[in-house]
Amino acid sequence: MPFNHYAKIKRILELQETEWFVRRIDKPTTAKTFKGETRYFDHYYRIYDVYGDPIPYCKFQQLDLFAKTMGIDAESIEIE
């Protein structure tokens, strides 16, 4: 079974004792696909706890994949 970063984020957030929020970071980033291809993005998202501290390993590029993995509607995610 291939590594799925979004599933790892879900496991981390399920263990969070406090609420969290998503912030869009407008800086370029890259990600490797399972096929070894590099994809470029002009922004990424990072998840923070209620104190404003970034939650380790909770950085991602595709909001729709995050929402699908979390079982929520992408439109319902409030982005700061």
GILINGI-V473432 format. One record per residue. N is the residue number from 0. RES is the residue in one small letter. PHI is phi in whole degrees, 0 to 359 (999 if undefined). Layout:
[[N RES PHI] [N RES PHI]]
This chain:
[[0 m 999] [1 p 288] [2 f 295] [3 n 236] [4 h 299] [5 y 294] [6 a 293] [7 k 295] [8 i 300] [9 k 300] [10 r 298] [11 i 296] [12 l 291] [13 e 294] [14 l 269] [15 q 295] [16 e 272] [17 t 242] [18 e 287] [19 w 219] [20 f 215] [21 v 252] [22 r 235] [23 r 274] [24 i 248] [25 d 272] [26 k 227] [27 p 296] [28 t 208] [29 t 230] [30 a 213] [31 k 269] [32 t 274] [33 f 296] [34 k 275] [35 g 86] [36 e 280] [37 t 260] [38 r 251] [39 y 251] [40 f 229] [41 d 272] [42 h 204] [43 y 212] [44 y 240] [45 r 227] [46 i 258] [47 y 240] [48 d 277] [49 v 295] [50 y 270] [51 g 86] [52 d 268] [53 p 294] [54 i 274] [55 p 306] [56 y 70] [57 c 257] [58 k 238] [59 f 208] [60 q 251] [61 q 247] [62 l 299] [63 d 294] [64 l 291] [65 f 299] [66 a 299] [67 k 299] [68 t 295] [69 m 281] [70 g 76] [71 i 233] [72 d 279] [73 a 302] [74 e 292] [75 s 273] [76 i 280] [77 e 277] [78 i 252] [79 e 270]]
